[in-house]
Amino acid sequence: QVQLVESGGGLVQAGGSLRLSCSFSGSIFSLYIMGWYRQAPGKQRELVATITGPGNTDYADSVKGRFTISRDNANYTAHLQMNSLKPEDTAVYYCKAYPHIPNRPQYWGQGTQVTVSS
């Protein structure tokens, strides 16, 4: 059973930076696409960024140029480096893992709060 544990959230001023981490266990990390999603109060959960096992990345337009997703396949960890943070980035950030093979189970972490003050 895959388990995901996020860390690194917190309170930061606008323009600041945070680095989120997602620790993966229970399967072979490199076989999974890793994604970061976020959910602000009263809004639907939205995709922030994804990274495949080989390292191909994709980003939401709202974070391009500010956020960087990465992964360490040796240490079973994914990261989200968030720079130039804005108040609208305030949300609970979730880590997601899903296999490259379609129609297989997907896994979510418990979430970590990111609050950006103006």
N, C-alpha and C positions, 0 to 999 in steps of 0.2 A: 504494500500500500504506500503510495507516494505521500509524503508529508512535506509541507512548505512552511517556513517560518520567516516572516519579514522582520526587519529591524531598521533603525536609522531615521524614523520619523521624528518630528518635533516642531517647535515654533521657531520661525526665522523671519527677519524683516525682509520687505520687498527688496529685490536686488541681490539677496543672499543666495547661498547654496546649501544643498543637502545631498547626501548620498544614501540611497536605500539599498539594502541587501536582502536577498532571498536565499535562504539555505534549503537545499533539496536533499531528500533522503528517500530510500525505499525502492529505487529502481536505477536504471542506467541513465545518468543525467544527459549524456550527449544525444540520446534518442528522442529527447523532448524539445519542443519549441517552448521558449519561456516568454511570458508576456507580463507587462505591467499595465494595470487598469486603475481607474480612479472613479470614485463616486462622491460627488458633492451633495450636501443636504438638499433634498427635494429634486434631485436630478438622477437620471439614469446612469448606470455604470458605463464608462466609456474607455475605449482603448487608448493607451498612451504610447506604447512601443512594444515591439516584439523582436526576438532574435532567434534564429534557427540554430540547430546543433553546430553546423559549420561556421556560423557567425554572420549570416545575412540579416540585416536589420530593416525595420520599417517603423515610421513614426507618424503620429497624428500631426496634422498641419500646425496645430496650436503650440506644439512643443519643439518643432524642428528648429535646429540651431541653438537650442537652449538645453535640451536633455540628451543624454547619451546612455544607451543601454549596452551592457557588456555581459560576458559570462566567463567563468573560469571553470572549464570542463574538468580540470584536475581536482578542484576543491568543491565541486558540486554547488556552485554559488552563482547567482545572477545579481547584477547591480543596476541601479538607475542613478546616474549622476545628474542632478538637477541644478542648473545655474540660472542666474538672472530670474529668480523666482518672482512671480506676480501674485497679488491677492487672489486672483481667479484660479490659481493652482491649488488653492486650499481644498482638501478632500481627504477621504480615506483611500490610501493606495493599496492595491491588492496585487499579489503575485499569482500568476497562473501558469500551469504546466500542462501541455497536451502533446501527445505523440505525433510524429510526422505522419503516421498511418492514420487515415480518417476513421471516423466512427468508433473511436476508442475513448475510454474515460478521460475526463479532464479534472484537474485538481486545482484548488484555490487555497491560498493562505488565509490567515485570519484578518489581515489588514493592518496598516499602520497609519496613524493620523499625521498629516502634514498641514500645518497652519502657517500661512504667510500674512504677516501684518503689514498694513500700509503706513 
